[in-house]
Amino acid sequence: VNVNDEQLLNQINIIVNPNPVNDEVTISYIMSFNTKYSLILTDINGYRIKELINESVYWSGIEQKSSFSLEELSNGIYFLTIKTGFGNKTIKIVVNR
């Protein structure tokens, strides 16, 4: 990741609501650049739990909002990674029932 890519990654705004999550989560995100992207959920050991969005096209400045059921997950810490053509950004999600 070069300096320009890192600056772009810092411009990704991801909001997870609620967090901690009970059964359903809403993920909102906005980026300041056009890119293909994927949203991937992993456990604390890095094991891929599910790919929430696969290779979708994102257009700069348009807020995306998606809801997902996480009821099959056990209580614990998980990570949501948004993978873009410029690199990845990861945030923590806590499942607590």
Salt bridges, closest charged atoms under 4 A:
ASP23 OD1 - ARG97 NE 2.82
GLU51 OE1 - ARG48 NH1 3.40
GLU72 OE2 - LYS50 NZ 2.85
